[in-house]
């Protein structure tokens, strides 16, 4: 019979092979994850697993402190939540690929990513990303986002599907090569047998979701691939194509850092849900779920 998602003190003690008294001691010291509901202690089993793995003896020690930086892909909801939660994380969002590299190199505490893998038909596969060597890697679901085509509000060229991107004279906004959306775009072009070399690309790459949307609003491009929230912020038309997974990658110990805990705690409040709904294109029903634990 599977264990419940939340364990009582007795169940947690049995699960951890400890005496109940020791569990109470760990709670009083504030070192074990738990919640108190109407005076009763409950222990999220998934959090207990992370806590155990975080205390593995022989795990790689960090010789230098990791800067409190959130790198990787830009997300409007995440940027807002970082500022409003007081998480005290510096934002350095230069694309999913850049975030992966900074995480591996120890130059970032967290990395936001949404990298599509056409072969496996999934997002953010650690092995494909070169992260399988991180024995303490954890991926936390942030949100599911709607990806699609961004167009001028009046859609003067009457663009209605992805294949229209190849029409003569249509200027295509694009991101830097290691951005998550660039992986998806290349996959979609190959799926629809569209030769990327034949497209008329915008002169300069857009370095964020908002920059791409702004390029279309200002008439620098006619169409681009991006998220619904960015389209709404710039008053653009939007044609949905695919729902994606946006995850936060980190080393296991950093899940328990105050910065991460403040961010997740804020994401559970009503105000956060209202913001997600107002931005549009977000499904936050799985926010906080551990989707990978090395």
C-alpha positions as CSV (number, residue, x, y, z in Angstrom):
1,X,0.0,0.0,0.0
2,X,1.6,3.4,-1.0
3,X,2.4,5.8,1.7
4,X,0.3,9.0,2.0
5,X,1.7,12.3,0.8
6,X,1.7,13.6,4.4
7,X,2.9,11.5,7.3
8,X,2.0,11.8,10.9
9,X,4.8,12.0,13.5
10,X,4.6,8.3,14.2
11,X,4.6,7.5,10.4
12,X,7.5,9.9,9.9
13,X,9.5,8.3,12.7
14,X,8.9,4.8,11.2
15,X,9.8,6.1,7.7
16,X,13.0,7.6,8.9
17,X,13.9,4.7,11.3
18,X,14.0,7.1,14.2
19,X,12.2,7.3,17.6
20,X,9.3,9.8,17.8
21,X,11.2,11.7,20.5
22,X,14.0,12.3,18.0
23,X,11.6,13.5,15.4
24,X,10.2,16.0,17.9
25,X,13.7,17.2,18.7
26,X,14.4,17.7,15.0
27,X,11.2,19.7,14.6
28,X,12.1,21.9,17.6
29,X,15.5,22.6,16.1
30,X,13.8,23.6,12.8
31,X,15.9,21.2,10.7
32,X,13.3,18.8,9.4
33,X,10.5,19.8,7.0
34,X,7.0,19.8,8.5
35,X,3.7,21.7,8.7
36,X,1.5,22.3,11.7
37,X,-2.3,21.9,11.0
38,X,-4.6,22.7,14.0
39,X,-1.8,21.9,16.4
40,X,-0.9,18.6,14.7
41,X,2.4,17.9,12.9
42,X,2.4,16.6,9.4
43,X,5.4,15.7,7.3
44,X,5.3,16.0,3.5
45,X,6.9,12.7,2.4
46,X,8.4,14.2,-0.8
47,X,10.1,16.9,1.3
48,X,11.4,14.2,3.7
49,X,13.0,12.4,0.8
50,X,14.7,15.6,-0.3
51,X,15.8,16.3,3.3
52,X,17.4,12.8,3.5
53,X,19.2,13.1,0.2
54,X,20.5,16.5,1.3
55,X,22.2,14.8,4.2
56,X,23.9,12.0,2.3
57,X,27.4,11.4,3.6
58,X,30.0,11.5,0.9
59,X,28.1,13.9,-1.3
60,X,30.3,16.4,-3.1
61,X,31.1,19.3,-0.8
62,X,31.1,22.8,-2.2
63,X,34.5,24.5,-1.8
64,X,33.2,27.9,-2.7
65,X,29.8,29.5,-2.0
66,X,27.3,29.6,-4.8
67,X,26.0,33.2,-5.6
68,X,22.3,33.7,-5.0
69,X,21.6,34.0,-8.7
70,X,18.6,32.9,-10.7
71,X,19.8,32.3,-14.2
72,X,18.3,30.6,-17.3
73,X,15.2,31.5,-19.1
74,X,13.1,34.6,-18.4
75,X,9.6,34.2,-17.1
76,X,7.3,37.2,-16.3
77,X,5.6,35.5,-13.4
78,X,8.8,34.2,-11.9
79,X,10.5,37.6,-12.1
80,X,7.6,39.3,-10.4
81,X,7.5,36.6,-7.7
82,X,11.2,36.9,-6.9
83,X,10.8,40.6,-6.3
84,X,7.6,40.4,-4.4
85,X,8.6,37.5,-2.2
86,X,11.8,39.1,-0.9
87,X,13.8,36.0,-2.0
88,X,16.9,38.2,-2.5
89,X,17.9,36.4,-5.7
90,X,19.7,38.3,-8.5
91,X,18.2,37.7,-11.9
92,X,20.5,36.8,-14.8
93,X,18.2,35.5,-17.4
94,X,20.1,34.9,-20.7
95,X,18.3,31.7,-21.9
96,X,17.9,28.2,-20.7
97,X,21.2,26.9,-22.1
98,X,23.1,29.7,-20.4
99,X,21.3,28.8,-17.1
100,X,22.3,25.1,-17.4
101,X,25.9,26.1,-17.9
102,X,25.9,28.5,-15.0
103,X,24.3,25.9,-12.7
104,X,27.0,23.3,-13.6
105,X,29.8,25.8,-13.2
106,X,28.6,26.9,-9.8
107,X,27.8,30.4,-11.0
108,X,24.1,30.2,-10.2
109,X,22.0,28.8,-7.4
110,X,18.9,28.2,-9.6
111,X,18.3,27.9,-13.3
112,X,14.9,28.3,-15.0
113,X,14.5,26.2,-18.1
114,X,12.0,25.0,-20.7
115,X,14.0,23.0,-23.2
116,X,12.0,20.7,-25.6
117,X,13.5,17.4,-26.7
118,X,11.9,16.3,-29.9
119,X,13.3,12.7,-29.7
120,X,11.8,12.0,-26.3
121,X,8.8,14.4,-26.7
122,X,9.5,15.8,-23.2
123,X,10.9,18.9,-21.6
124,X,14.0,19.4,-19.5
125,X,15.5,15.9,-19.6
126,X,18.7,16.1,-17.4
127,X,20.5,13.5,-19.5
128,X,20.0,15.3,-22.7
129,X,21.0,18.6,-21.1
130,X,24.2,17.2,-19.8
131,X,23.1,17.4,-16.2
132,X,23.1,13.6,-15.4
133,X,26.5,14.0,-13.8
134,X,25.1,16.2,-11.0
135,X,24.4,13.6,-8.2
136,X,22.4,16.2,-6.2
137,X,20.3,17.7,-9.0
138,X,16.6,18.5,-8.3
139,X,14.0,19.9,-10.7
140,X,11.0,21.7,-9.3
141,X,8.0,22.5,-11.5
142,X,7.3,26.2,-11.7
143,X,4.5,26.3,-14.2
144,X,3.1,25.1,-17.4
145,X,3.0,27.8,-20.0
146,X,1.3,28.3,-23.3
147,X,3.7,28.7,-26.3
148,X,2.5,30.0,-29.6
149,X,2.7,32.6,-32.4
150,X,2.9,36.3,-31.5
151,X,1.5,38.6,-34.1
152,X,0.6,42.3,-34.4
153,X,-2.7,43.1,-32.8
154,X,-4.5,43.8,-36.1
155,X,-2.6,40.9,-37.9
156,X,-2.2,42.8,-41.1
157,X,-0.7,39.8,-43.0
158,X,-3.5,37.5,-41.9
159,X,-1.1,34.9,-40.4
160,X,-3.0,32.0,-38.9
161,X,-0.7,29.0,-38.7
162,X,2.9,28.1,-38.3
163,X,3.4,27.5,-42.1
164,X,2.6,31.2,-42.7
165,X,6.0,31.9,-41.2
166,X,7.5,31.0,-44.6
167,X,5.6,33.4,-46.7
168,X,7.7,35.8,-48.8
169,X,8.5,39.0,-47.0
170,X,7.4,37.9,-43.5
171,X,10.0,38.9,-40.9
172,X,10.5,36.4,-38.1
173,X,11.5,37.5,-34.6
174,X,13.9,35.0,-32.9
175,X,15.7,34.4,-29.7
176,X,19.4,33.5,-29.0
177,X,20.3,29.9,-30.1
178,X,20.5,28.5,-26.5
179,X,17.1,29.9,-25.5
180,X,14.5,27.3,-24.7
181,X,12.1,28.6,-27.3
182,X,14.8,28.3,-30.0
183,X,14.9,24.5,-29.4
184,X,11.1,24.4,-29.8
185,X,11.1,26.6,-32.9
186,X,13.7,24.4,-34.7
187,X,11.7,21.3,-33.8
188,X,8.5,22.8,-35.2
189,X,10.2,23.9,-38.4
190,X,11.6,20.5,-38.9
191,X,8.2,18.9,-38.2
192,X,6.5,21.1,-40.8
193,X,9.4,20.7,-43.2
194,X,10.2,24.4,-43.3
195,X,13.7,25.3,-44.3
196,X,15.0,27.8,-41.6
197,X,17.6,29.1,-44.2
198,X,14.7,30.3,-46.4
199,X,13.1,32.4,-43.7
200,X,13.5,36.2,-43.3
201,X,14.9,36.5,-39.8
202,X,14.9,39.8,-37.8
203,X,18.2,41.5,-37.9
204,X,18.9,41.1,-34.1
205,X,17.9,38.2,-31.8
206,X,15.6,39.1,-28.9
207,X,17.2,38.4,-25.5
208,X,14.0,37.7,-23.6
209,X,10.3,36.9,-24.0
210,X,9.3,40.5,-23.5
211,X,12.0,41.7,-26.0
212,X,10.6,39.4,-28.7
213,X,7.0,40.6,-28.1
214,X,8.2,44.3,-28.1
215,X,10.0,43.7,-31.4
216,X,6.7,42.6,-33.0
217,X,4.8,45.5,-31.4
218,X,7.3,48.0,-32.7
219,X,7.1,46.6,-36.2
220,X,10.6,45.2,-36.3
221,X,9.2,41.7,-37.0
222,X,5.8,40.3,-38.1
223,X,5.7,37.0,-36.2
224,X,7.6,35.1,-33.6
225,X,7.3,32.2,-31.2
226,X,6.8,33.0,-27.5
227,X,4.5,32.7,-24.5
228,X,1.0,34.0,-24.1
229,X,1.9,36.2,-21.1
230,X,4.4,38.2,-23.2
231,X,1.8,38.6,-26.0
232,X,-0.7,40.0,-23.5
233,X,1.7,42.4,-21.9
234,X,2.4,44.0,-25.3
235,X,-1.2,43.8,-26.6
236,X,-0.4,41.3,-29.3
237,X,-2.5,38.6,-31.0
238,X,-1.6,35.1,-30.0
239,X,-2.1,31.7,-31.6
240,X,-1.5,28.8,-29.2
241,X,0.7,25.9,-30.4
242,X,2.0,23.9,-27.5
243,X,1.9,23.8,-23.7
244,X,5.4,23.6,-22.2
245,X,6.9,22.8,-18.8
246,X,9.0,25.6,-17.1
247,X,11.1,24.0,-14.3
248,X,13.6,25.3,-11.8
249,X,16.9,23.3,-11.6
250,X,19.1,23.4,-8.5
251,X,21.4,21.4,-6.3
252,X,19.5,19.6,-3.6
253,X,20.8,21.6,-0.7
254,X,19.7,24.8,-2.3
255,X,16.1,23.7,-2.2
256,X,16.3,24.3,1.6
257,X,17.9,27.7,1.3
258,X,15.8,30.7,2.6
259,X,15.7,32.2,-0.9
260,X,14.0,29.2,-2.4
261,X,11.7,28.6,0.6
262,X,10.5,32.2,0.5
263,X,9.8,32.0,-3.2
264,X,7.8,28.8,-2.9
265,X,5.9,30.1,0.2
266,X,5.0,33.2,-1.7
267,X,3.8,31.2,-4.7
268,X,1.2,29.5,-2.5
269,X,-0.6,32.7,-1.6
270,X,-3.8,34.0,-3.2
271,X,-2.1,37.1,-4.6
272,X,0.3,35.0,-6.6
273,X,-2.6,33.0,-8.1
274,X,-4.3,36.2,-9.1
275,X,-1.2,37.5,-10.8
276,X,-0.8,34.2,-12.8
277,X,-4.3,34.4,-14.0
278,X,-4.0,38.1,-14.9
279,X,-0.8,37.5,-16.9
280,X,-2.5,34.7,-18.9
281,X,-1.3,31.4,-20.3
282,X,-0.2,29.9,-17.0
283,X,-1.2,26.6,-15.4
284,X,0.3,26.6,-11.8
285,X,-1.5,23.5,-10.6
286,X,1.8,21.6,-10.3
287,X,3.9,24.4,-8.9
288,X,6.4,23.1,-6.4
289,X,6.2,19.5,-7.5
290,X,9.5,17.6,-7.5
291,X,9.8,16.3,-11.1
292,X,13.3,15.0,-10.8
293,X,15.5,14.1,-7.8
294,X,18.9,12.5,-8.6
